[in-house]
Amino acid sequence: MTAAAGPGPVAALREVGFWLERDRAETHRVKAYRRAADVVEGLSRAEYATRAAEHSWRELAGIGPKTAAIIEQAAAGAVPDYLAELRAAAEPIAPAGDALRGLLRGDLHTHSDWSDGGSPIAEMMGVAAALGHEYCALTDHSPRLKVANGLSVERLLRQLDVIAELNERLAPFRILTGIEVDILADGTLDQHAELLERLDIVVASVHSRLRDDSATMTERMVYAVADPNVDILGHCTGRLVEGSRGTRPESSFDAQLVFEACRRYGTAVEINSRPERRDPPGRLIELAVEMDCLFSIDTDAHAPGQLAWQGYGCERALAHGVTAERVIDTWPVDELLAWTRESTG
């Protein structure tokens, strides 16, 4: 995503954040630029003019020397030096996946600051549109995942109103309503069925008791993917292969039984593009291909720059035999939503 030459200070700061997130920078580095963008965006026209005339950006709380330099240069109509450096240094993400990435119309697993993401819905979705998506599902967490600030019924209903308003502003781009709903210990879902039925996209994932024995985990997952409201089985093994959270082994389950349930009940298997997950492993992608499953290639983005990570999943999908027609986020939105409604019954 490259902004036009000479972005304003707010756009420049946010684009710096995008490139840093895309490059997997530490969160604290990115937050400084996004906080500074919020500060500048909150200024009245009069105060902005005064700060620009006096070159007094450093006097604002939350503005440090690096962010002040970006603001100063952008306010003068130039492309800030640091932004120009980041643009020039950006390398293609997983170019071996480009053929499939070019066919994707959307992203069906993303998070905002309503749960454990770092940015507002409008910013996440504006970036998704700028990346060329026709649609993007917002799938914040369900209530029992308190560590991720999961959404209660009341908060999710308020979020639906926000999405409806944003869809009027962003059309023809479309925000799909959604949730990443926890698969509970008995295989039931962490949200009321009536509410799940209202949503466009339901991603069901295991986030607790990841070390359950194989029989227990298999039963949990099969029960969940058979639920008519579930559209996608998220990061099915739960593994972590790198990153600040450390590593975590795969959960144990009978993949053949789980993928057969996915095929039978019309639930797509997610290929999660997060570099620290790379989930499912290649052998399980190949098994799901053999079993004629559908797939969803998603970023699980928690920040705007992470929306660019879809290429990682595309590269892995192609390497393990996934064809574009089996990937539901290559479908036009009307076809996709007809499929989700059909599976809901």
CORTA-V871265 format. One line per field, one symbol per residue. phi: phi as a letter, one per 40 degrees, with the letter a starting at -180 (. if undefined). psi: psi as a letter, one per 20 degrees, with the letter a starting at -180 (. if undefined). Layout:
phi->???
psi->???
//
This chain:
phi->.bccdgccdccccccdddcccdcgccdcccdcccccccccccccdccdccccccfbcccccgbbcccccccdccccgccddcccccccccbdcfdccdccdcccbabbaabbccbbcbbcddcdcccdccchccaaccbccccccccbfdccdccccccccccdccccccdcdbcccaabccccdcgcbcacdccdccccbbcbbcbbfcbdcdcccccdccccccccccbbcceccgcbbahccgbaccccacccccccccccbgbcccbcccdcbfbccdccdccccdcgccbbbbcfcbadcccccddcccccdccbgcbdccbccccdcccdccccccccg
psi->oprqqlqrgghgghhggghgghjkqqghhhhhhhghghgghiqrhghghggghilkhiippioahghhggggghhjjroqghghggghipqqomhijhghhiipiapjnrqajhdjriqqghgghgggghijqhrppomrrrhimhhjlqprgghghhhhggggghhhhiqiqpppqaqopporhjirqlqphhghhhqgpoppqpiqlijqrggghgggggggiipiiphpoqmhijqpiarhjaqprqqprnhggghhggghjlpqppopiphiglprrghhghghghjkqrqpoqhkpjqghiiiihhghgghghhkjpqhiiohjiqqhggghhghhghh.
//
